[in-house]
Amino acid sequence: MTLQTVPLPAVIRPGHLLDEQTGAFLDSVAADPLAPVAAAIVAPGGYGKTALIEALDQVYRRAGIPVIGMAQAMHDPVETTSALLVDDAHLLPDAQLCRLRELADSRRLPLVVAYRPVPRPVGLAALAGVLGRSRPAVRLAPLSAPQVARYLAAALGLPPPAELVESVRVQTGGVPRLVGWFAAALAERGETTVDRTAPRLPPLAVAQFQTDWERLDAAVQELLLAMHAGMGLQLDLLGALLDRDPESLAEVAAAARATGLVDQGGGLLPVAARAVGTLTPAERRVDVRRRLAELRRSRGEPVLPLARSLVGTGLAGAGIAATFEAAAAEALPEQPALAGQLFAAAVQAGRRVPEVGAGWARAAALAGDLDLALRLADTVIAAPESPDRSGAALVAATALAHRGQLGRSAELVRWAGGPSAVLAAIGLIGTGQLADGRALLDAPPGDGPPTLLAGAAGLTARGVYESVVGGATGALSTLVRACALLEPAGQAVLLPDSPAALTAIVGVHCGELGIAESVLARAVASGVGGDLMATRHRLLRAWIAMVRGDTAAATGMLTTVTGAANRLEPRDRLFAIGLEVGLARRGSDLPALRRAWAHAGEAILHHPVDLFTLLPLGEFAIAAARLGDQDRLAPHLVQAGEILGRLGDPPLWSAMLHWSGLHAAILAERRDQADEHAAALAGFAPHSRFCAALDSAARSWLAVLAGTVDPTTVEAAARGLYEAGLCWDGARLAGQAAIRTADRKAMVALLECARLLQGRAAGGREAGGSPGDPPAGRAAATRAARRLSDREQEVADLVLAGMTYKQIGDQLFISAKTVEHHVARIRQRLGCTSRSDLLARLRELASERD
């Protein structure tokens, strides 16, 4: 089947494909063929002028009236009993147009003339004036959706799907000729779908497009190529491109519309755009886009879409290089990876790396490519002629901070100067240089503008300083204000660390987990810091979930981060491994703890200790004690102590490390070290309620270890930890105290406390099954739990409290082997396949019993 198999005239009839005006015209001619009608049919190319002329031809011939053409009309006399039908009158020479005007004036015979609105030579304008005196011109319109549906039904032999109708209408704009091409092609292939994004053009349609294209004036072709580039009918820009005055450009634009390839908004129809892209040489399309881009750049207008299409074309020269650079600046705030490609294109086009390297390095850093960012920044810093060495220094400082070189990062920030120089105070304080950090904060502000970034930098540095010398309330207030100030800047912000991350770390250190979670959630939502900071923010959210005891949520967040990242930077890797260690410890998963510990030593070697890494360091200290490998971590703990000592042992930062040290000493059975840490916590107790909770818990731990279990005191201490955000720690204290008491009533009360605190810590999930279980699975698990014997329930509660098989056996006066058998039956009844799964189900079932 060829494209001519479903010709438009075959389906043209009143009420079928014609609009009301055209249908009425055809009806009037059919009703009185001998009437001396003089009419014009006006429409762009492809709208059906030829088809309508052919339909009129059939009407006249069926009425027995001969139809003549221009060749016969040029000779007198003209038979008055014939009809004169003329197509494409816009292409006729003046002599023939003059003859048609004479015949139209004489009204001696039926005369119908079809032509495009442009071009409009003088002779055609005169002819149109004469025809217009007889009746208004018939102006053909695009097909509506119902008309397209009827056309496709005629071609396919069955009603077309609504999706096909809409797709064809959108692709073709309802232009009858284009609809006909699609209909024939679909019928030939037996298809009922069209790719909306890249429709396949029928071969004969491509050939017809080629013929039509070659007939167009060069200026019209140029204009259509500009539309193909997405410019629409921006007349001032197109006038500059074509070097035309407004009047001349209007004529070219009208001619472009007359092709039938332009939609009502001044853009190419989708199928026409694909044809233009297929038929025109690539070098011509590229040249038009290049000139458009350079024109827009010279006028201060956006160039990103045009410049993006020119990447990889091999263009070179100062103009296009400057255009690529301008486009990169546009892309940088929201598309740093694309900005990096455009900066690279600018260099390939002739720009030198020192000239654009600072922006390129910034783009690379925001996109997470710190290797490239450091290389580019170093190149710029080393070149005295570089225009933005300070900007490159800030990029390098950011990259080094992520790689654990906080001191070196601070040096670079100080060297860069400017409004962000105050950020160096964060690095100085973080490495124990409090006096130098204070000096930067006290220095008079520079001459730079008071931007959001400058304001946020100052507040962040001030908040970190207050966390060391003041209280948690003031520090958090200042840091939260810094977060709010920076959020509008979103992904474009590049800092050694984000206010949200520092606020979260301070919040965890002082028990304000709600504030920490809130600022991190807002930072993730606004994309502060781009991809570079996204990983850090998500890891800290996982840390908060772990501290609260929601190990399932923490595990899920950690898996998402480590699964999405190709490679974690040293700072992020340190926290990720700290999470692995902490989750394995809380899940009593010794094999997982050993695996995580194998990576911890390497991670901490790649990231020197600083104030903001004490959280993972504390987890490592407990793991080292549990695995008997304290010597590997000892130098790093000494460094942490030295930093804190130089800062004056600030309670906010020191308390959590001493808390971790206490547990490490307990695991290592070093009572002397445990006493030292407890004494330090006692000294911090007056500082805040959080420190007081740690002190109370430390004293309870020491008493429990000494064999003195006061259930009232222990429960108060455990609940104090829970209220301070350390939910898992509170449940563990109560559980371990239950293990060590000989008073059965006290044991039951403490186990109930541990169960309650641990169940609440894991809150937010429906009881009776693991996250993601179907309701039926949870119900089955709940029914199975109800079938546990009293002894199995006792064993389950002690397992949930963190006791070993030996400890449970000692408590219940049975052997460890018997405990193991009980646990195996419990796992079988609950359908658990691993210890972590068992613990999760026991927590949720315990919560259900509340």
FENKAGI-V738082 format. One record per helix or strand. SS is the DSSP state (a for helix, b for strand). FROM is the first residue (numbers start at 1). LEN is the number of residues. If there is no record, write none. Layout:
ss=SS from=FROM len=LEN
ss=SS from=FROM len=LEN
This chain:
ss=a from=3 len=4
ss=a from=8 len=4
ss=a from=20 len=12
ss=b from=38 len=5
ss=a from=49 len=14
ss=b from=67 len=2
ss=a from=70 len=4
ss=b from=83 len=4
ss=a from=89 len=3
ss=a from=94 len=13
ss=b from=110 len=6
ss=a from=122 len=13
ss=b from=138 len=2
ss=a from=145 len=12
ss=a from=162 len=11
ss=a from=176 len=14
ss=a from=203 len=13
ss=a from=218 len=11
ss=a from=235 len=8
ss=a from=246 len=13
ss=b from=262 len=1
ss=b from=268 len=1
ss=a from=270 len=10
ss=a from=282 len=17
ss=a from=304 len=7
ss=a from=318 len=15
ss=a from=336 len=13
ss=a from=353 len=14
ss=a from=370 len=13
ss=a from=389 len=14
ss=a from=406 len=11
ss=a from=419 len=12
ss=a from=434 len=9
ss=a from=452 len=18
ss=a from=472 len=16
ss=a from=490 len=3
ss=a from=499 len=12
ss=a from=513 len=14
ss=a from=530 len=19
ss=a from=551 len=14
ss=a from=570 len=17
ss=a from=590 len=17
ss=a from=611 len=17
ss=a from=630 len=17
ss=a from=651 len=17
ss=a from=671 len=17
ss=a from=689 len=17
ss=a from=711 len=13
ss=a from=727 len=14
ss=a from=744 len=18
ss=a from=775 len=12
ss=a from=790 len=11
ss=a from=805 len=8
ss=a from=816 len=15
ss=a from=835 len=14
